[in-house]
Amino acid sequence: MNRISYDADFYGWANEQAALLREGRLAEADIANIAEEIESMGRSEERDLTSRLAALLTHLIKWRYQPERRSGSWSASIKVQRRGLTRHLADNPSLKARLPASLADAYQDAVLIAADETKLGEAAFPPSCPWSFDEIINPDFWPE
């Protein structure tokens, strides 16, 4: 049987591999590339966690350092990101072990974005995240 190439037609390859797995035809499956794709999916979930944290932290930083510009839009963004993070971690509970590293990484991104958007400069913000994950995810936490 002529197999679909992983490199030439990813969509076709993925569907073919799924069919092989469902049929229990493991000896015919492209195990090495399937494993790589599964690992890639895991990395994607971690990148999504960091991205969501960065978006939330950006708005929390702006909320804290530009109180005169607070708006319903900022408030809504904070609430939406908190809900999204809660859902993402509920769907991927093992990512909780990655929270310290993701939070530190996300904070650095958030500082860069907030510095640009506020025109305050990176030095205006603490060098590391001043809030714990429990604080930033808490719907009652609004940094003053």
C-alpha positions as CSV (number, residue, x, y, z in Angstrom):
1,M,0.0,0.0,0.0
2,N,1.3,3.5,-0.9
3,R,1.5,5.6,2.2
4,I,1.0,9.4,2.3
5,S,4.2,11.3,3.1
6,Y,4.4,13.3,6.3
7,D,6.5,16.0,4.6
8,A,4.4,16.1,1.3
9,D,0.8,16.2,2.7
10,F,0.5,16.7,6.4
11,Y,-3.3,16.8,6.4
12,G,-3.5,13.5,4.4
13,W,-0.8,11.9,6.5
14,A,-2.6,12.9,9.7
15,N,-5.9,11.4,8.6
16,E,-4.2,8.3,7.3
17,Q,-2.4,7.8,10.7
18,A,-5.6,8.4,12.6
19,A,-7.3,5.7,10.6
20,L,-4.4,3.3,11.1
21,L,-4.5,3.8,14.8
22,R,-8.2,3.4,15.1
23,E,-8.0,0.2,13.1
24,G,-5.2,-1.1,15.4
25,R,-2.7,-1.3,12.6
26,L,0.2,0.0,14.7
27,A,2.9,-1.8,12.7
28,E,1.9,0.3,9.6
29,A,1.7,3.6,11.5
30,D,4.4,6.3,11.3
31,I,5.2,6.1,15.1
32,A,8.2,8.4,15.1
33,N,6.3,11.3,13.5
34,I,3.1,10.6,15.5
35,A,5.2,10.9,18.7
36,E,6.7,14.1,17.4
37,E,3.3,15.6,16.7
38,I,2.0,14.6,20.1
39,E,4.9,16.3,21.8
40,S,4.4,19.3,19.6
41,M,0.8,19.5,20.7
42,G,2.0,19.6,24.3
43,R,4.4,22.4,23.6
44,S,1.6,24.3,21.9
45,E,-0.5,24.0,25.0
46,E,2.3,25.4,27.1
47,R,2.9,28.3,24.6
48,D,-0.9,29.0,24.9
49,L,-0.6,29.2,28.7
50,T,2.3,31.6,28.5
51,S,0.5,33.7,25.9
52,R,-2.6,34.0,28.0
53,L,-0.6,34.8,31.1
54,A,1.3,37.6,29.1
55,A,-2.0,39.1,27.9
56,L,-3.4,39.1,31.5
57,L,-0.2,40.5,33.0
58,T,0.0,43.2,30.4
59,H,-3.5,44.5,31.4
60,L,-2.8,44.1,35.1
61,I,0.4,46.1,34.7
62,K,-1.4,48.8,32.8
63,W,-4.2,48.8,35.4
64,R,-1.7,49.3,38.2
65,Y,0.6,51.8,36.5
66,Q,-1.9,53.9,34.5
67,P,-4.9,54.2,36.8
68,E,-6.1,57.3,35.0
69,R,-6.6,55.3,31.8
70,R,-8.5,52.4,33.3
71,S,-11.5,51.4,31.1
72,G,-14.2,48.9,30.7
73,S,-12.1,47.4,27.9
74,W,-9.2,46.8,30.2
75,S,-11.5,45.3,32.9
76,A,-13.2,43.0,30.4
77,S,-9.8,41.9,29.0
78,I,-8.6,41.0,32.5
79,K,-11.8,39.1,33.2
80,V,-11.7,37.2,29.9
81,Q,-8.1,36.2,30.3
82,R,-8.7,35.0,33.8
83,R,-11.6,32.8,32.6
84,G,-9.5,31.6,29.7
85,L,-6.6,30.6,31.9
86,T,-8.9,28.8,34.3
87,R,-10.4,26.8,31.5
88,H,-7.0,26.1,29.9
89,L,-5.6,24.8,33.2
90,A,-8.8,22.7,33.8
91,D,-8.3,21.2,30.4
92,N,-4.6,20.7,30.9
93,P,-4.0,20.2,34.7
94,S,-0.4,19.0,34.3
95,L,0.5,22.5,33.0
96,K,0.2,23.7,36.6
97,A,3.7,22.3,37.2
98,R,4.9,24.7,34.5
99,L,3.3,27.8,36.0
100,P,6.4,29.3,37.7
101,A,8.4,29.2,34.5
102,S,5.5,30.3,32.3
103,L,4.6,33.1,34.7
104,A,8.2,34.4,34.7
105,D,8.5,34.2,30.9
106,A,5.0,35.8,30.4
107,Y,5.9,38.6,32.8
108,Q,8.9,39.5,30.7
109,D,6.8,39.7,27.6
110,A,4.1,41.7,29.4
111,V,6.7,44.2,30.5
112,L,7.9,44.7,27.0
113,I,4.3,45.2,25.7
114,A,3.2,47.4,28.6
115,A,6.3,49.6,28.3
116,D,5.6,50.2,24.7
117,E,1.9,50.8,25.2
118,T,2.2,53.0,28.2
119,K,5.4,54.8,27.1
120,L,6.7,54.4,30.7
121,G,9.7,52.4,29.7
122,E,10.7,49.0,31.0
123,A,12.6,50.4,34.0
124,A,9.2,51.6,35.4
125,F,8.2,48.1,36.2
126,P,9.6,45.5,38.7
127,P,12.2,43.2,37.3
128,S,10.1,40.1,38.2
129,C,6.4,39.6,38.6
130,P,5.2,41.2,41.8
131,W,2.1,39.0,42.0
132,S,1.6,35.3,42.6
133,F,-0.4,33.2,40.2
134,D,-3.2,32.9,42.8
135,E,-3.4,36.7,42.9
136,I,-3.5,37.3,39.2
137,I,-6.2,34.6,38.6
138,N,-8.3,35.9,41.6
139,P,-11.4,37.7,40.2
140,D,-11.3,40.0,43.2
141,F,-7.7,41.1,42.7
142,W,-7.2,44.5,41.0
143,P,-3.7,45.8,41.6
144,E,-3.6,49.4,43.0
